[in-house]
Amino acid sequence: MIKREDNPEFLNSFLDYSITILNKSPNSIKEYNYDLAMFLKFIKMHFNMTDETDLKNIKINDMNLDTIKKIKLDDIHAFLSYMTREFHSKATTRARKASSIRIFFNFLTAKAKLIDINPAQDLETPKLDKRLPKYLSLEDSKKLLNAASNSDNKNARRDYAITTLFLNCGIRLSELVGININDIDFNEYKLNVIGKGNKERTIYLNTACINAINEYLEVRPKEGIKHDNKHSEKALFLSERRVRISNRTVEAIVSKQLRIAGLDSKKYSVHKLRHTAATLMYQYGEVDIRALQELLGHESISTTEIYTHVSNEQVRNAVESNPLANLK
């Protein structure tokens, strides 16, 4: 929960702009607020406006635009350096903070016209290490589905449907939790979800998904469902308390299934199941990268490209298929 009273007015104005004009999701707004509050606290310390050295104890609601106008690119670099030294922030974390700062200063200059010079105009994104995403093999995916359908589990049908959607559709955790029954078109085998940035997209369902959902709906509670601000009565997936299932509960379900399947629950996670779905579709389904981008709801195709990695076996086969391979 964002405490607006802890923010300077110009920061709240930026958050309002991000909600109403940029149509950013609540999670994005929280990230902006967290990143920028940390940046402004650092600026106060950096400009010797406080004797406090612990960011948590620095107040920023008294900051004014005169201070903001003094910020230069070097000060932003100093903040990112501070994040590395003091918090051992990874490049991905620093990249997100740099992005938040860029959007913030663009608002202050180009949109709200509260300041004249944009110090973040030439701010570069920290270089990210390109790492292959972790994912389950086809065999391990089958093991996980078997674990989800374990008859000892009283919620087996629900948990199996959840796992099936993750592994077949590459759906995000927030998207899965947000599914309402009326979002599903059982005739057309598709469902509408609200993805990142509050963008609606269509996910097409295969036979396995439809069958798993239908089997779960046969046992989904019909009475005693709470009417709350989460609209639990409409939710596809319910917890044992008969409310819309939470992110944390889904994560616990998947972690337990991984352990039952004999897989490393520390190495794999809900998000890794999204990686798995994308990788299996690319490797076995010969899916075009543009189609994969659409399916996963990626804004940039460069994000999708991390799933187009190839397995070691494919690399070996490529080398062996070289016409020069058998020459002595």
TIMILO-859714 format. One record per residue: y, z, x of N, C-alpha, C in turn; residue in three letters. Coordinates in steps of 0.05 Angstrom, whole numbers, padded with zeros to 5 digits, always signed. Layout:
REM residues N
YZXYZXYZXALA;...
***
This chain:
REM residues 328
-00024+00000+00017+00000+00000+00000+00025+00000+00018MET;+00042-00019+00013+00067-00021+00029+00088-00002+00018ILE;+00099+00014+00036+00121+00033+00028+00147+00019+00034LYS;+00159+00007+00014+00183-00009+00018+00206+00008+00028ARG;+00206+00034+00020+00228+00052+00029+00228+00056+00059GLU;+00205+00050+00073+00204+00053+00102+00214+00028+00116ASP;+00220+00007+00101+00229-00018+00114+00259-00022+00112ASN;+00271-00036+00131+00299-00044+00127+00300-00065+00105PRO;+00323-00068+00093+00326-00086+00069+00319-00115+00076GLU;+00326-00124+00100+00321-00152+00107+00291-00157+00110PHE;+00275-00137+00117+00246-00141+00119+00235-00142+00090LEU;+00244-00126+00072+00235-00127+00044+00243-00154+00032ASN;+00266-00164+00039+00274-00191+00029+00255-00212+00038SER;+00246-00210+00063+00227-00230+00074+00200-00228+00059PHE;+00191-00203+00054+00166-00199+00039+00168-00211+00011LEU;+00191-00206-00002+00195-00218-00029+00194-00248-00028ASP;+00206-00260-00008+00206-00289-00005+00177-00299-00001TYR;+00162-00284+00015+00134-00292+00021+00117-00291-00004SER;+00123-00272-00022+00107-00269-00046+00115-00291-00066ILE;+00141-00294-00071+00150-00311-00093+00152-00341-00086THR;+00160-00347-00061+00164-00375-00053+00141-00386-00037ILE;+00132-00370-00017+00109-00380-00001+00082-00375-00015LEU;+00082-00358-00037+00059-00353-00053+00036-00341-00035ASN;+00043-00323-00017+00024-00311+00001+00007-00290-00014LYS;-00017-00286-00006-00035-00267-00018-00027-00238-00011SER;-00036-00218-00027-00030-00190-00020-00038-00183+00008PRO;-00061-00193+00017-00070-00187+00044-00051-00198+00065ASN;-00041-00222+00061-00022-00234+00079+00004-00218+00080SER;+00013-00208+00057+00037-00192+00056+00034-00167+00072ILE;+00011-00154+00069+00005-00129+00084+00005-00135+00114LYS;-00006-00158+00122-00007-00165+00150+00021-00170+00161GLU;+00037-00184+00145+00065-00189+00154+00080-00163+00157TYR;+00077-00145+00138+00091-00119+00139+00082-00103+00163ASN;+00056-00102+00168+00045-00087+00191+00055-00099+00217TYR;+00053-00125+00220+00061-00138+00245+00091-00134+00251ASP;+00107-00139+00230+00136-00139+00234+00147-00110+00237LEU;+00134-00091+00223+00143-00063+00226+00137-00054+00255ALA;+00114-00062+00265+00107-00055+00293+00126-00068+00312MET;+00133-00093+00307+00152-00107+00324+00180-00094+00324PHE;+00189-00087+00301+00216-00074+00298+00216-00046+00311LEU;+00194-00032+00308+00192-00005+00321+00194-00009+00352LYS;+00180-00029+00362+00181-00035+00391+00209-00042+00399PHE;+00223-00058+00383+00250-00066+00390+00269-00042+00392ILE;+00265-00023+00374+00281+00002+00375+00277+00017+00402LYS;+00252+00018+00410+00244+00031+00434+00254+00015+00458MET;+00250-00011+00457+00258-00030+00479+00288-00030+00483HIS;+00303-00027+00462+00333-00027+00464+00344+00001+00468PHE;+00326+00020+00474+00335+00048+00478+00350+00060+00455ASN;+00341+00053+00431+00354+00064+00406+00339+00089+00397MET;+00319+00097+00411+00304+00122+00404+00292+00133+00430THR;+00287+00159+00429+00274+00172+00452+00243+00174+00447ASP;+00235+00166+00423+00207+00167+00415+00192+00145+00429GLU;+00168+00151+00439+00152+00131+00453+00126+00124+00438THR;+00121+00138+00416+00098+00132+00399+00108+00116+00375ASP;+00099+00091+00373+00108+00073+00352+00105+00086+00324LEU;+00084+00101+00320+00078+00113+00294+00101+00131+00284LYS;+00115+00142+00303+00136+00161+00296+00164+00149+00295ASN;+00166+00123+00299+00193+00111+00300+00200+00100+00272ILE;+00223+00107+00262+00233+00098+00236+00249+00073+00239LYS;+00246+00054+00221+00260+00029+00223+00278+00023+00198ILE;+00277+00041+00178+00292+00035+00153+00322+00036+00157ASN;+00331+00046+00180+00360+00047+00186+00369+00024+00203ASP;+00351+00005+00210+00359-00018+00227+00376-00037+00211MET;+00395-00049+00225+00412-00069+00212+00411-00096+00226ASN;+00424-00116+00215+00422-00143+00226+00436-00146+00252LEU;+00454-00128+00259+00467-00129+00285+00447-00126+00307ASP;+00427-00109+00303+00406-00105+00323+00389-00131+00324THR;+00382-00142+00301+00365-00166+00300+00379-00189+00315ILE;+00405-00191+00312+00420-00213+00325+00419-00211+00356LYS;+00413-00188+00366+00411-00184+00396+00384-00193+00407LYS;+00365-00196+00390+00337-00202+00400+00337-00230+00411ILE;+00324-00233+00435+00321-00258+00449+00291-00263+00452LYS;+00285-00288+00461+00257-00295+00465+00243-00277+00485LEU;+00257-00269+00505+00246-00250+00525+00237-00224+00513ASP;+00252-00215+00492+00245-00190+00479+00219-00193+00463ASP;+00215-00216+00451+00190-00222+00437+00167-00223+00456ILE;+00171-00236+00479+00150-00237+00499+00143-00208+00509HIS;+00164-00192+00512+00160-00164+00520+00143-00149+00500ALA;+00147-00154+00474+00131-00142+00453+00101-00150+00456PHE;+00096-00176+00459+00069-00186+00461+00055-00175+00486LEU;+00071-00172+00508+00061-00160+00532+00054-00131+00528SER;+00071-00117+00513+00067-00088+00507+00041-00085+00491TYR;+00036-00103+00472+00012-00102+00456-00013-00105+00473MET;-00011-00122+00494-00034-00126+00512-00038-00101+00529THR;-00016-00090+00540-00018-00067+00558-00027-00041+00544ARG;-00014-00035+00522-00018-00010+00509-00040-00009+00489GLU;-00045-00032+00476-00066-00033+00455-00089-00051+00462PHE;-00088-00064+00485-00109-00082+00494-00115-00103+00472HIS;-00093-00113+00460-00096-00132+00438-00108-00158+00448SER;-00126-00169+00432-00139-00195+00439-00119-00217+00433LYS;-00125-00241+00444-00107-00264+00440-00104-00271+00411ALA;-00125-00267+00395-00124-00273+00366-00104-00255+00352THR;-00104-00229+00360-00085-00210+00348-00057-00217+00356THR;-00052-00223+00382-00025-00230+00390-00016-00256+00377ARG;-00035-00275+00373-00028-00300+00360-00018-00296+00332ALA;-00032-00277+00318-00024-00271+00290+00004-00258+00290ARG;+00009-00240+00308+00035-00227+00309+00057-00247+00316LYS;+00051-00265+00334+00071-00286+00341+00077-00304+00317ALA;+00056-00310+00301+00060-00326+00277+00078-00311+00257SER;+00072-00285+00253+00088-00269+00235+00118-00269+00243SER;+00122-00266+00269+00150-00264+00280+00164-00291+00276ILE;+00150-00313+00281+00161-00340+00277+00170-00344+00248ARG;+00152-00338+00230+00159-00342+00201+00182-00324+00192ILE;+00182-00300+00203+00203-00280+00197+00230-00290+00205PHE;+00232-00300+00230+00258-00309+00240+00266-00336+00228PHE;+00247-00352+00220+00254-00376+00206+00266-00370+00179ASN;+00256-00349+00166+00268-00340+00141+00297-00330+00145PHE;+00300-00313+00165+00327-00301+00170+00348-00322+00177LEU;+00340-00344+00191+00359-00365+00199+00361-00387+00178THR;+00339-00401+00174+00339-00426+00158+00340-00421+00128ALA;+00328-00399+00119+00326-00395+00090+00348-00376+00080LYS;+00348-00351+00090+00367-00331+00080+00394-00334+00094ALA;+00394-00348+00117+00419-00351+00133+00433-00325+00138LYS;+00417-00305+00146+00427-00279+00152+00435-00277+00182LEU;+00423-00293+00199+00431-00295+00227+00433-00324+00235ILE;+00447-00329+00257+00452-00357+00264+00432-00369+00284ASP;+00422-00352+00302+00405-00362+00323+00376-00352+00320ILE;+00357-00370+00321+00329-00363+00318+00316-00359+00346ASN;+00312-00333+00354+00300-00328+00381+00271-00336+00383PRO;+00258-00341+00360+00229-00347+00361+00225-00377+00359ALA;+00246-00393+00360+00244-00422+00356+00225-00434+00377GLN;+00225-00425+00402+00208-00436+00423+00185-00417+00430ASP;+00179-00399+00411+00157-00380+00416+00130-00395+00414LEU;+00115-00393+00436+00089-00407+00436+00067-00388+00426GLU;+00045-00400+00416+00022-00384+00408+00005-00377+00432THR;-00003-00352+00436-00021-00346+00458-00046-00363+00457PRO;-00053-00372+00481-00077-00390+00483-00102-00374+00475LYS;-00117-00386+00457-00142-00373+00447-00166-00383+00462LEU;-00184-00364+00467-00210-00372+00479-00227-00386+00457ASP;-00238-00409+00464-00255-00423+00445-00284-00412+00448LYS;-00292-00398+00428-00319-00387+00429-00335-00397+00405ARG;-00361-00403+00410-00378-00413+00389-00382-00390+00369LEU;-00381-00397+00343-00386-00376+00323-00415-00367+00323PRO;-00419-00341+00317-00446-00331+00314-00457-00339+00287LYS;-00482-00346+00285-00493-00354+00260-00524-00350+00260TYR;-00535-00348+00237-00564-00345+00234-00578-00372+00236LEU;-00601-00373+00248-00617-00397+00248-00628-00402+00220SER;-00640-00425+00215-00652-00431+00189-00674-00411+00183LEU;-00690-00404+00203-00712-00385+00198-00701-00357+00192GLU;-00681-00349+00207-00669-00322+00202-00656-00321+00175ASP;-00645-00344+00166-00632-00345+00140-00653-00340+00118SER;-00676-00352+00122-00698-00349+00103-00708-00320+00103LYS;-00709-00307+00126-00717-00279+00128-00697-00262+00113LYS;-00671-00268+00115-00651-00252+00101-00654-00255+00071LEU;-00659-00279+00062-00663-00283+00033-00687-00268+00023LEU;-00709-00268+00039-00733-00253+00031-00727-00223+00030ASN;-00711-00213+00049-00704-00185+00049-00687-00178+00024ALA;-00670-00196+00016-00652-00192-00007-00668-00190-00033ALA;-00690-00204-00034-00706-00205-00058-00728-00183-00058SER;-00726-00164-00040-00746-00142-00038-00749-00128-00064ASN;-00773-00127-00074-00779-00116-00101-00773-00086-00102SER;-00772-00072-00079-00766-00044-00078-00737-00038-00084ASP;-00721-00059-00084-00692-00056-00089-00686-00060-00118ASN;-00676-00040-00132-00671-00042-00161-00648-00062-00167LYS;-00632-00068-00147-00611-00088-00150-00618-00115-00137ASN;-00644-00120-00135-00653-00143-00120-00641-00169-00130ALA;-00640-00173-00156-00630-00198-00167-00600-00202-00161ARG;-00585-00180-00163-00557-00182-00156-00553-00188-00126ARG;-00567-00173-00109-00564-00176-00081-00574-00203-00071ASP;-00595-00213-00084-00605-00240-00077-00585-00261-00084TYR;-00572-00259-00108-00552-00278-00116-00528-00278-00097ALA;-00520-00254-00088-00498-00252-00070-00504-00266-00043ILE;-00528-00260-00033-00536-00272-00007-00539-00302-00009THR;-00550-00311-00032-00554-00340-00036-00527-00355-00037THR;-00507-00343-00050-00480-00355-00050-00468-00357-00022LEU;-00471-00335-00007-00460-00335+00020-00473-00357+00037PHE;-00499-00358+00036-00514-00376+00055-00513-00405+00046LEU;-00508-00410+00020-00508-00438+00010-00481-00450+00008ASN;-00460-00433+00003-00434-00444-00003-00413-00439+00018CYS;-00418-00420+00037-00398-00413+00056-00374-00399+00043GLY;-00379-00385+00021-00358-00372+00007-00347-00348+00022ILE;-00322-00342+00020-00310-00318+00033-00317-00293+00017ARG;-00316-00270+00031-00321-00245+00018-00302-00240-00005LEU;-00276-00243-00001-00257-00239-00022-00261-00257-00046SER;-00270-00282-00040-00275-00301-00061-00299-00293-00078GLU;-00320-00284-00065-00344-00275-00079-00338-00251-00097LEU;-00324-00231-00086-00317-00207-00102-00300-00214-00126VAL;-00284-00234-00123-00265-00242-00144-00276-00259-00166GLY;-00302-00268-00164-00313-00286-00184-00315-00273-00211ILE;-00305-00287-00231-00310-00279-00259-00330-00298-00271ASN;-00345-00288-00291-00366-00304-00303-00354-00330-00314ILE;-00330-00329-00326-00319-00353-00338-00308-00372-00317ASN;-00309-00365-00291-00302-00383-00270-00324-00404-00264ASP;-00348-00398-00274-00371-00415-00268-00376-00435-00290ILE;-00378-00460-00282-00385-00482-00301-00415-00488-00297ASP;-00432-00478-00315-00460-00480-00311-00470-00509-00317PHE;-00454-00524-00332-00462-00552-00337-00456-00570-00313ASN;-00433-00565-00300-00425-00582-00278-00434-00570-00251GLU;-00447-00546-00251-00456-00533-00226-00433-00529-00207TYR;-00412-00516-00216-00389-00510-00198-00375-00485-00208LYS;-00359-00474-00190-00342-00451-00197-00315-00453-00183LEU;-00295-00441-00195-00268-00441-00184-00263-00413-00172ASN;-00253-00413-00148-00246-00388-00134-00217-00388-00125VAL;-00206-00364-00120-00180-00362-00109-00184-00356-00079ILE;-00177-00375-00062-00181-00372-00033-00157-00361-00019GLY;-00156-00366+00007-00134-00356+00024-00107-00368+00014LYS;-00086-00351+00015-00060-00360+00007-00058-00365-00023GLY;-00076-00352-00039-00076-00355-00068-00081-00383-00077ASN;-00095-00399-00061-00100-00427-00068-00127-00428-00083LYS;-00126-00442-00106-00151-00445-00121-00166-00469-00110GLU;-00192-00466-00108-00209-00488-00100-00235-00488-00115ARG;-00248-00510-00115-00274-00513-00128-00297-00512-00109THR;-00317-00495-00115-00341-00494-00099-00364-00505-00116ILE;-00378-00524-00105-00401-00536-00119-00426-00520-00113TYR;-00442-00516-00134-00465-00499-00132-00491-00516-00132LEU;-00509-00510-00115-00535-00524-00116-00554-00509-00134ASN;-00578-00520-00137-00598-00508-00156-00604-00479-00149THR;-00607-00474-00123-00614-00446-00114-00592-00426-00124ALA;-00567-00434-00122-00545-00416-00130-00546-00412-00160CYS;-00548-00433-00176-00548-00431-00205-00572-00414-00214ILE;-00595-00419-00202-00619-00404-00210-00616-00374-00204ASN;-00605-00368-00180-00601-00340-00172-00581-00326-00190ALA;-00559-00340-00197-00539-00329-00215-00551-00324-00243ILE;-00565-00343-00253-00577-00340-00280-00597-00317-00281ASN;-00613-00314-00260-00632-00292-00259-00618-00265-00258GLU;-00596-00264-00244-00580-00239-00242-00567-00233-00269TYR;-00557-00254-00283-00544-00249-00308-00563-00238-00329LEU;-00589-00243-00326-00608-00231-00345-00609-00201-00343GLU;-00602-00190-00320-00604-00161-00316-00576-00148-00312VAL;-00556-00164-00311-00528-00153-00307-00522-00135-00331ARG;-00511-00111-00326-00505-00092-00347-00486-00105-00368PRO;-00492-00100-00393-00475-00111-00415-00459-00090-00429LYS;-00467-00065-00424-00453-00043-00437-00443-00023-00416GLU;-00423-00007-00423-00413+00013-00405-00396+00003-00382GLY;-00389-00022-00383-00372-00034-00362-00343-00024-00366ILE;-00331-00015-00344-00305-00003-00346-00283-00025-00350LYS;-00264-00019-00367-00241-00037-00370-00219-00025-00352HIS;-00214-00039-00330-00195-00029-00311-00177-00051-00301ASP;-00160-00044-00281-00141-00064-00271-00154-00085-00254ASN;-00180-00082-00248-00195-00102-00233-00209-00122-00252LYS;-00205-00118-00278-00218-00134-00299-00248-00135-00295HIS;-00260-00112-00292-00288-00109-00286-00306-00122-00308SER;-00295-00121-00333-00311-00132-00355-00316-00162-00352GLU;-00299-00176-00336-00302-00205-00331-00318-00211-00306LYS;-00321-00191-00289-00332-00196-00262-00361-00205-00263ALA;-00368-00223-00245-00396-00232-00243-00412-00209-00231LEU;-00404-00199-00208-00420-00179-00194-00408-00151-00199PHE;-00425-00133-00208-00418-00105-00214-00432-00086-00195LEU;-00419-00064-00190-00431-00042-00174-00448-00025-00193SER;-00461-00005-00182-00477+00013-00198-00459+00030-00217GLU;-00434+00032-00210-00415+00047-00227-00404+00029-00250ARG;-00414+00004-00251-00407-00015-00271-00377-00022-00270ARG;-00368-00026-00246-00341-00037-00241-00345-00061-00222VAL;-00324-00077-00220-00326-00100-00202-00334-00091-00174ARG;-00353-00104-00163-00363-00096-00136-00341-00098-00116ILE;-00341-00081-00096-00320-00080-00076-00328-00094-00050SER;-00309-00101-00034-00315-00113-00008-00334-00096+00008ASN;-00327-00070+00009-00343-00051+00025-00372-00050+00016ARG;-00376-00050-00011-00404-00049-00021-00419-00074-00014THR;-00407-00097-00015-00420-00122-00008-00427-00122+00022VAL;-00409-00112+00038-00414-00110+00067-00438-00092+00073GLU;-00440-00070+00058-00462-00051+00061-00488-00064+00052ALA;-00487-00079+00031-00511-00093+00021-00522-00112+00042ILE;-00504-00129+00053-00512-00149+00073-00522-00135+00098VAL;-00509-00113+00107-00518-00099+00130-00546-00088+00127SER;-00551-00077+00103-00578-00066+00097-00599-00088+00098LYS;-00593-00111+00086-00611-00133+00085-00617-00144+00113GLN;-00597-00144+00130-00601-00153+00157-00621-00135+00172LEU;-00618-00109+00168-00636-00090+00180-00665-00093+00170ARG;-00668-00097+00144-00694-00101+00132-00707-00126+00143ILE;-00691-00147+00147-00701-00172+00157-00707-00172+00187ALA;-00700-00149+00200-00705-00146+00229-00684-00160+00245GLY;-00660-00164+00234-00638-00177+00248-00617-00156+00255LEU;-00601-00163+00275-00581-00145+00286-00557-00143+00268ASP;-00553-00120+00254-00531-00117+00235-00505-00113+00249SER;-00505-00108+00275-00480-00105+00291-00471-00133+00301LYS;-00490-00150+00304-00484-00177+00314-00475-00196+00291LYS;-00487-00191+00268-00481-00208+00245-00467-00193+00223TYR;-00453-00207+00206-00437-00194+00185-00434-00213+00162SER;-00419-00205+00141-00414-00223+00118-00401-00249+00128VAL;-00381-00246+00145-00367-00270+00154-00385-00288+00170HIS;-00405-00277+00184-00423-00293+00199-00441-00310+00181LYS;-00445-00300+00156-00460-00316+00136-00444-00341+00128LEU;-00418-00339+00128-00401-00362+00123-00404-00382+00146ARG;-00405-00372+00171-00410-00389+00194-00437-00402+00191HIS;-00457-00387+00182-00484-00397+00179-00485-00420+00160THR;-00473-00416+00136-00473-00437+00116-00461-00463+00126ALA;-00438-00460+00140-00424-00484+00150-00441-00498+00171ALA;-00453-00482+00189-00469-00493+00211-00494-00507+00200THR;-00508-00495+00181-00532-00507+00169-00526-00533+00155LEU;-00503-00533+00141-00496-00558+00127-00489-00580+00146MET;-00476-00572+00168-00468-00593+00188-00492-00603+00204TYR;-00510-00584+00211-00533-00592+00228-00555-00606+00212GLN;-00560-00597+00188-00583-00607+00173-00574-00627+00151TYR;-00550-00624+00141-00542-00641+00119-00525-00664+00127GLY;-00518-00667+00153-00502-00689+00163-00476-00691+00146GLU;-00464-00668+00141-00439-00667+00125-00416-00676+00142VAL;-00400-00694+00130-00375-00703+00143-00356-00680+00147ASP;-00342-00679+00169-00325-00656+00175-00303-00653+00155ILE;-00293-00675+00144-00272-00673+00123-00283-00660+00098ARG;-00307-00667+00091-00320-00654+00068-00324-00624+00073ALA;-00332-00618+00098-00337-00590+00105-00310-00575+00104LEU;-00289-00587+00112-00262-00575+00111-00255-00568+00082GLN;-00260-00587+00064-00254-00583+00036-00271-00561+00024GLU;-00296-00561+00031-00315-00541+00020-00307-00513+00029LEU;-00299-00510+00054-00293-00483+00065-00265-00474+00059LEU;-00248-00493+00049-00221-00486+00042-00203-00482+00066GLY;-00208-00497+00087-00191-00495+00112-00166-00512+00109HIS;-00143-00501+00116-00118-00516+00116-00118-00536+00138GLU;-00128-00528+00162-00127-00546+00185-00156-00554+00193SER;-00159-00579+00199-00186-00588+00207-00195-00576+00234ILE;-00175-00567+00250-00182-00555+00276-00198-00529+00271SER;-00193-00516+00249-00208-00492+00242-00237-00499+00236THR;-00241-00521+00222-00268-00530+00214-00284-00539+00239THR;-00270-00549+00259-00284-00560+00282-00301-00540+00297GLU;-00295-00514+00294-00312-00494+00308-00341-00494+00297ILE;-00345-00506+00273-00372-00506+00262-00387-00531+00270TYR;-00374-00549+00284-00387-00574+00292-00400-00572+00319THR;-00404-00548+00328-00419-00544+00353-00448-00553+00350HIS;-00461-00558+00371-00489-00566+00369-00507-00546+00383VAL;-00532-00544+00375-00550-00525+00386-00559-00534+00414SER;-00570-00515+00430-00580-00521+00456-00602-00543+00455ASN;-00618-00541+00433-00640-00561+00430-00629-00589+00426GLU;-00607-00591+00411-00594-00617+00407-00583-00628+00433GLN;-00572-00610+00450-00562-00618+00476-00585-00628+00493VAL;-00607-00613+00493-00631-00621+00509-00641-00648+00500ARG;-00643-00652+00473-00653-00678+00463-00634-00701+00470ASN;-00608-00695+00471-00589-00716+00478-00594-00725+00507ALA;-00599-00705+00525-00603-00712+00553-00630-00727+00556VAL;-00650-00718+00542-00677-00731+00544-00676-00759+00533GLU;-00658-00765+00514-00657-00791+00502-00641-00811+00519SER;-00629-00802+00540-00615-00820+00559-00635-00840+00570ASN;-00629-00866+00568-00648-00887+00578-00655-00884+00607PRO;-00640-00869+00622-00645-00865+00651-00663-00841+00656LEU;-00670-00827+00635-00684-00801+00638-00711-00803+00652ALA;-00725-00825+00649-00752-00827+00661-00754-00843+00686ASN;-00730-00850+00697-00731-00865+00722-00736-00846+00745LEU;-00752-00855+00765-00757-00838+00788-00743-00849+00813LYS;
***
